Amino acid sequence: MTSLTLDWLHVIVLLGAIQGVFLAGALATKKNNRTANRLLAAAMLVFSISLATSVYHAAGLERVYPHLFGLAYPMPFLYGPLIYLYAVAAADRSRRFTWRDTLHFVPFLATVLAGLPIYAMSGTEKLAFYQNLLVGGDRPLLLVIADPLKFVSGITYSVLTILFLRRHRERVKDSYSSTERVNLRWLLWLGAAAAAIWALATTFEVLEFTSIGRIARADDFVSLAVAGLVYGIGYMGLRQPEIFRYATAEHPIPTTRVDAPVAQPEVEPAAEADAARYERSGLTLPEARRLKGDLLAAMDKQRPWKDSELTLADLAALLNTTPHKLSEVLNSQIKETFYDFVNGYRVREVQRRIAAGEGRALKILSLALDAGFASKSTFNQVFKKHTSQTPSDFRQALGA
């Protein structure tokens, strides 16, 4: 029996592989957002296999267990798709895995099928094949094609993941007035970390084919980076916040209303196109105008914007309508996102109180929190967006 001797780097990598297996089990059994957690569990299992294979080669175990040789070779084709699909599913807990999602795994399956002749080799043949690769012998067509495609796949999916999360960060503002508790920093961190690892691996690969030559222990450093990613996911993945905390299903519209409908003007010919569009979405133009009036009245009288956790669904329930219809009114009638619309009221409230001299007795942050802002950073950012001034500049300009 060959003794197992590992240096500190490979010990860290091996521990990362072991943690990845336990993390995969924990994620697979989580009850909330099962699709996302199972995809992340699959990614952890794939990472663990790759890390274990790194230790397998470092310890020279291919001589003892040659049949395991090549097991992890296709795995990099799974990294990108699994992380990307995890981000998509984590951003929408109603998302389910579909047959179209399986198309992301075609390169992996193609690589496995193309490698079947190698997998079918005897242990002695696999050892000879491996030794031939180590001394720079002829490489089979599979390796010539698949090796560069791994990097193309990894980098492409990293970019797609980050772009998706950036777009989704803006879409969140259609449903939330404060995004502190539903931000995507965790997922952006994951996407950025994966992109950095692929960039590192690609750099080492390019250097190998240049006059600079191969960096000593390049593969070990990449494995160490992957192990670090697994450790990070172990710390943050199980603590990830829900991106959406309310169901997106339509709220039922009551058959009666306690308030009398507001008389509406006749539809002008120029608005016929808009009316047709509203009807296609299930919201007529007169209803949209009435809902807009109800919305503005509620914002002025009931001041729901003072609730820092106000959501589109909350406001829709207050108006006895659905989130979909309220969103339609905000986009077409008011031409603002829910986030900007609600925070506009909060900014104006802070402006009013500063102008009234309350900024002298109370800190501006206190005024902001009382108006419904959830944090100082968000308040400063939103205030400047709406007024083109910082809160302090606004107060100084008024001399308040």
Phi, psi and omega in degrees: 000126181287132178285145183263113180241120182231147174273179186300324182295315182288334175295317178298317180297317180296318178296324176297320178296318180294317178298322180300322179294313179295321179295321178300318178295319180294318181292321183295337182261358177293139186274330182275143179047061188296321181300311181297315183293326179288326175294318178292325176298317178297319178297318179297320179294319178296316177300319182297318178298317180295318180293318179297324179293324176300316178291323178305314180284322181298325181272000180070027184284351178296336178286333181269320181235068184295336183290343177276353182299132177086359183302319185268000186303316181282350189303322180303338177287350178263338184306301185299307181301319182293318179292319180297310181294327175298315180299318180296316182287325179291332180282348179212102186292349176274354182293135177239152179290130183241170180296331178294330179297333181294340179297335179294341185258009179300314178302321178297312181296321179296320179294319178298314181296318180294333181270001182304320178301326179286318179296331182279355179295156173286168180300319180295319180294323179294320178297318179295320179297317180294316179297324178297321178293322182295326181269008177083026179289181181300134179261137179295159182302326179304313182291322180299321182274314189287324184303307178291329180294332177300316182290321177298315180298312183298314181293318180299313181291327177297316179295316180299320180296314181294318179296318179299315182292326177294318178294319182293327178301325177285324180293331178302329182291349175282348184234344184234141176269341174226130186252008183301319184269356180233024181287165183252025183300322179299313181290323177296321176300315180298314180296318180293321179295317178297319179297320180295321180294318178295323177296319178297312180297320179295320179299314178298321181294319179294318180298328181295330182260016175245179181291344181293325179090176184283136176287133180301129176062032180302315181297325179294321179294322177295318178297321178297321178294319178296320177298320176299322177297318179297317177300317180296319178293324177298325180281320188257329187299319181282351181250009185299139177283157173288135180288322176238130181255002176229152178291142182270004179296149182297136173282138179294143179269125179301150181281339177233157180235146180279340180256147181286142179294144179278134178298137184246145176289160178295150180286124179285152180304325183292342183263006183299322180295319178295320180298319179297321180294318178299318182296324178294330180270001180088008181232116180283161180297316176300321179293322179297318179293320178295317181295324176298316179298316178298320181297311182296322179295317180294321180294326181280320187269315185267343175050054180294342182294347178287347175278114184295341180255019180301133178239169177301320180295321178299314182291323177297319179296323178297326182265004181058042177226194181248155177303324181297313181291322178295320177297321178299318179294316180298318183287320187261322182272316183261337176060045175219154171287160177303318181300309181292323181298309182292316182290339173298319177296319181295318179297315181295327177294316178296317177301316182298317184287327176293316180296331180280359177092004181289342180293345179279324182272331182238150174291148180301324179299322178298319177296321181294314180295323179293332180278351177118355178289146184263344181205159179294318183297316179295318179301311180299317181295313182291320181300315180292325178296321184277333187241351185062021177221154170282160178304320180294318178297320179297317180294319180295321180297327179275345184069025184268000000 
